[in-house]
Amino acid sequence: MRVAASRHRLCLGMALMALALAGCGEEEQAGQGQGQQPPPRTAQVTEMAPRDIPLDKSYSAMLRSDDEVRLVARVEGTLEARHFEPGEMVEKGDSLYTIEPDVYRAIVRQREADLKSAQAEANRARRDAERFERLLRQNSVSEQQRDQALAELRVAEANVAQARAALESAQIDLNYSDVTAPVSGQISLSEVNVGNFVASGTELATITPLDPLEVRFQMPQEDAFELRRQRREGQSEIIAVLEFPTISGNAVEPLEGQLDFLGAQVSESTSTVQASAHFDNPEGLFLPGQFVRVRLEGLKRYDVLAVPEIAVTQGLMGPQVFVLDEQNTARTRNVTVGESAGPWEIITDGLEPGDRVIVSDPGGLEAGTSIDPQPFGGDAERLSAQAEEEEATEQAEAQEAAGQAEAGQEASAAEDGEEGNK
């Protein structure tokens, strides 16, 4: 029995010694593991160099019809007829209203008669003047009589001119009795009903041309300065795109037009410059008074330093990026961000040409991290899209893990309840 107990103690001691040796081996391996450096992190890197960056600028505005016309009566009288239906499209020259034309037609006939009478009197005075001229050469009349005849001729000719002007005025009034459309467009409701008396200057209706449409908007003076310089140098064509808000859940196709005016003065109150553009609206779908946004395509900033927007993070001292030193180690660099140009951020201070900037997703990246630099293809938009997809995937996985954990807690609670019931 003692021999067996001794053997048992010996075996137990050997087992404890083996466990101790195994523990020491694990601690040594762990110590060796802590002393090793992690492998470099793979990241896309771009070298800073001046480049031309297209801008994505948009401005709020309101549509207007540049050729809208308010019809007013030019003569007075009874409104005898209306030749259109409110809201319909009218063409330039169409007859719209008739204002008592018989009265003005009668005045025209009277003025025609006055002109004929004045012309007849002028003809008589001309014959008398010619006769007195002949008689003066024959010494049959005095020069005073001849001069009197010439004066009567001049008066008669002046009466003819006056009568002709009166006839032209009467003809104009007669023409105004037929109110016609000065432009093509959609006509409004009539302001005056047929049968009413209208005076000269009475507003009758409004004609609104729907094609083309104009939009006026205000540009910050900095944008206007760059645009003026770009247009003067002819570096690129500026295209205006009209963007509409979603209507009843349906996206509206934007219109494309041309920027045709840029003001020459800066507003003292708003520090902006007025600009305008015209857009074809052949179907008349869009109406004056609608609020829209005007986006200018072709704007650029020349010879600037820019990085993809994903490369800029917020540090303790403000915006920052990660740059690589000579040992390919990540270092933070504070920067000043200027304008946004789509997926790019223009850097106005903090970077110099030749600096190497990490443009991959900086999530989890810290100063001092060793980097395995990979070339950047230059597609900042794709880079941002990939980062968004990765973020969405991580969020989905986190939600799934949280759901599984919650389900496990519920199952455990149910088991505990069953055991308690037992």
C-alpha positions, 0 to 999 in steps of 0.5 A: 500500500505504501509503494502504491501511494508513493507511486501515486505521489510521484506520478502526481508530482510529474504531472504538476511539473509538466503543467508548470513547464507548459505554462512557462512555455506559453508565457515565453511564446506570449512574450515573444509575440508581444515583442513582434511588430504587426505587419504594415497596413495596406492603403492607397496613397497619392502624391500631391501635385497641382491639378484642375478640379471641376466644381459642382456649384448650384444656386437657388432661383425662381423661374420667370418668363422673360417676355411676359406681357400685360395686355391693356386697352389703348382706346376707350369704348365698350368691350364687344367681343373676346376671341379666346378661351382663358388658359389656351395658347395664343400665337403672336398676331391673334385677335383677342378683343374687339373694342367698339370698332364702328366708332373708330371706323367712322372717325377714320372716314371723317378724317379721310374727308377732311384730308380730301377737303384740305387737298382740294384747298391746297390745289386751288391755292397752288393754281392761284399762286401760279397764276399770280406769278405769271401776271407779275411777269406781265406787270398785271399784279403787284408783288404784294398780291403774288406774295399773298397768293404764295402765303395762302398756298403754304397755309393750305399745304400745312392744312393737308399735312395736319389732316393727314396726321389726323387720319393716321392717328384715327387709323391707329385708334381703329387698329387698337380697337382690335387687341392682338397678341404681341407675343405667343404664349399662354393667356390668363383669365380675362380681367374684364367681361364682354359688355363692360366699358373700358378706358385707355390703360385698362388691364385686360389679360396677361400672356406668358410665354413658356418657351424659353424660360429664364432664371435669374440667380445670385452668385457669391462674388468669389464664384463670379470672379472665377467664372468671369476669368474663366469665360474671358480666357475661354478655358471651357464652356459653361452649361447651366442645368436646371434641377427641380425638386421631386414632385409627388415622389417622381423625379423630374428630368432636369433641363439644360440651358446656357448661361447668358448673363453675368452682372458687372456689379456686386450687390452692397447688401448681399455681396453677390453678382446677378446672373441669368440663364435661358432654358428651352421648355418646348412642352410647357411643363414648367411654369414661371414662379417655380423654385428651382436650383441652377447647377453650373457645369464646366466650372473649374479651379485651376492649379490647386491641391485636392484630396478625396473627401474621405481622406479628410478627418476631424482631429483635435486641431481641426481638419487633418489628413494622414501623410507618409514620412520617408519610412512609410509611417503615417503622420497626421497633418492639419490642413485648411479645407477650401471648396468642395468639388464633388468627391474632392476637397480643395486644400488651401493650406497644410500640404505641399506638392510632393507630400504623400497623402493616404486616401484610403478609408482612415477608419482605425488608422493612427499616427505611427502606423506602418503603411504598405503604400499602394497607388491611387487610381484617381477615382475619388467617387469610387473610393467614397462609394466603396467606403460607404458600402463597407460602412453599410456592411459593418452596420448590417453585421453589427445589427445582426450580431446585436439581434443574435445576442438579444435572441440568445438572452431571450432564450436564456431567460426562457430556460431560466423561467422553465427551471424556476417553474420546475 
